[in-house]
Amino acid sequence: MVAAFSRATCTIARVKGLILSGGKGTRLRPITHTSAKQLVPIANKPILFYAVEAIVAAGIDEIGIITGDTGAEVEAAVGDGSRFGARITYIPQDAPRGLAHAVLCARHFLGDESFVMYLGDNLIRHGIIPIVETFSQVQPDALILLARVPEPQHFGVAELSEGKVVRLVEKPAQPTSDLALVGVYLFNHTVFDAIDAIDYSPRGELEITDAIQKMIDTGRRVEPHLIVEPHQALVATWKDTGRLEDMLEANRIVLDDLAPRMEGTIGEGVRLHGKVIVERGAQLSNCTVRGPAIIGENTVVDDAYIGPYTSIYYGCTLRNAELEHSIVLENSVIENVEGKIESSLIGKECLIGRSPLRPRAYKLMVGDHSRVELR
């Protein structure tokens, strides 16, 4: 399950963790104009927390987090790592100059030890325990995770021959493979030699794909690991949550795996169907909630409908409104809305409602890069 990993049961060789949390999140604007994309909640938990939990569950308790402009916000949310059973070191990156550049920024922290690099806005459904165990047992110079995707041109792409990695290309215009690099990589210290030997790409970045290709070309052992969902080919095992659609899909994946929980107050006229989580301090009355869904702490739901795959964060109010397949961030108010809101990501401290004044009209204050659909 995504939300609760069991710790590794075998003895794992010394491995550190490196989480990248410095990206600007341009595809999630305007949400990311004011907040780190890695802290947007999935099932009421910041995406970044799933990465930390997955690494700790794999027996790794020393973790470096690469940060950028939102470093202070990330550090305030994660803290020193003790709540996760880890020791966190924050490593600033002066600008987003590529994944390989981020590794160079962590050179002092990593030293000569092997490490797992985890992109902080990625979600691996069942964690990384078997992957880290395989890396420790087989001891290649690098192990890369791959997944088949419908649009490989948006990712780093791997070409295999007889089960061996022969070529990697970053975001190719015409992909020759549908195998995308998943946002988790495992390396030993020889990756630094490869990074030192590559140049910046035309995008102005040190590409991790170029570094891995250099390892292949110089005879280093690079092993692939294809992640699939046994017997459930249509169920995602990995999500890069860089786009709204992917964020909502990740929310769906996590909610599907969570168990129902009831810690809030259920008043009169409440109908709950399926797996529903009501967190502490939440108050429900005269409403219908169809799970999987989660209602955050101190949230009020009254005279409303909440449909499947909806996450409402803490301190929100939903009154005389309908919502499904959506994510609502903290302290937002949605009330007196005609029609159903669906497939939406609503930021923190938003107010969505109907004005009592006539003539009736849409009155919007919309930030840069926003998208509004009116029906």
Salt bridges, closest charged atoms under 4 A:
GLU53 OE1 - LYS45 NZ 3.07
ASP61 OD1 - ARG87 NH2 3.83
GLU62 OE1 - ARG14 NH2 2.32
GLU62 OE2 - LYS16 NZ 3.77
GLU62 OE1 - ARG87 NH2 3.38
ASP69 OD2 - LYS24 NZ 2.91
ASP94 OD1 - ARG97 NE 3.17
GLU113 OE1 - ARG14 NE 2.69
GLU113 OE2 - LYS16 NZ 3.82
ASP121 OD2 - LYS37 NZ 2.77
GLU151 OE1 - HIS154 NE2 3.60
GLU151 OE1 - ARG243 NH1 3.99
GLU159 OE2 - ARG167 NH1 2.84
GLU170 OE2 - LYS171 NZ 3.03
GLU170 OE2 - ARG203 NH2 3.98
ASP178 OD1 - ARG148 NH1 2.79
ASP196 OD2 - ARG107 NH2 2.81
GLU205 OE1 - ARG203 NH2 2.99
GLU207 OE2 - ARG203 NE 2.92
GLU223 OE2 - LYS164 NZ 3.76
GLU223 OE2 - ARG221 NE 3.06
GLU229 OE2 - ARG125 NH1 3.94
GLU229 OE2 - HIS126 NE2 3.15
ASP246 OD1 - LYS239 NZ 3.10
ASP246 OD2 - ARG243 NE 3.00
GLU249 OE2 - ARG252 NH2 2.87
ASP256 OD2 - ARG252 NH1 2.78
ASP257 OD2 - ARG125 NE 3.16
GLU263 OE2 - ARG261 NE 3.14
GLU279 OE2 - ARG261 NH2 3.26
GLU297 OE2 - ARG280 NH2 3.43
ASP302 OD2 - ARG319 NE 3.57
GLU324 OE2 - LYS340 NZ 3.61
GLU330 OE2 - LYS348 NZ 3.61
GLU335 OE1 - ARG319 NH1 3.60
GLU338 OE1 - ARG354 NH2 3.63
GLU342 OE2 - ARG375 NH1 3.96
GLU373 OE1 - ARG375 NH2 3.72
